[in-house]
Amino acid sequence: MKLWKCGVCGFIHEGEEAPEKCPKCGAPREAFRLLEEREADLVLKSRTTNDIHMALNGLVEEAMVLAEEGLEINLDPGCAAIFQEIFQFAKVIRQKIKAELETHMQKGKWG
């Protein structure tokens, strides 16, 4: 399988040849370049970890919603402290995930 990258928008196409036009931005076939083996390998290997990061981000968002709900109930100081700690921890993890995904994109490990 060959990977082609649009030079206009960064869309990654899988196939024996570049598409007639970019499905994302409409750029012509000439705007695509064939990724070198090293680049293609990074993209393929990172797909799974990027998907894991995004799934975990969803779980972290869910934890934040639940923690906020617990804080609103405000049953007792012990519960509130746990919910507050979870909320703060989740905020940090969420930002770490976003920063890591940005790093992947900057390094071309996205597609």
TAVENUR-V737457 format. One record per backbone hydrogen bond with DSSP energy under -1.0 kcal/mol. NH is the residue of the N-H (numbers start at 1). CO is the residue of the C=O. If there is no record, write none. Layout:
NH_CO ; NH_CO
This chain:
4_13 ; 5_33 ; 6_11 ; 7_31 ; 10_6 ; 13_4 ; 15_2 ; 22_27 ; 26_22 ; 29_20 ; 31_28 ; 32_29 ; 33_5 ; 35_3 ; 40_36 ; 41_37 ; 42_38 ; 43_39 ; 44_40 ; 45_41 ; 46_42 ; 47_43 ; 50_46 ; 51_47 ; 52_48 ; 53_49 ; 54_50 ; 55_51 ; 56_52 ; 57_53 ; 58_54 ; 59_55 ; 60_56 ; 61_57 ; 62_58 ; 63_59 ; 64_60 ; 65_61 ; 66_62 ; 67_63 ; 68_64 ; 69_65 ; 70_66 ; 71_67 ; 72_68 ; 73_69 ; 74_70 ; 80_76 ; 81_77 ; 82_78 ; 83_79 ; 84_80 ; 85_81 ; 86_82 ; 87_83 ; 88_84 ; 89_85 ; 90_86 ; 91_87 ; 92_88 ; 93_89 ; 94_90 ; 95_91 ; 96_92 ; 97_93 ; 98_94 ; 99_95 ; 100_96 ; 101_97 ; 102_98 ; 103_99 ; 104_100 ; 105_101 ; 106_102 ; 107_103 ; 108_105 ; 109_104
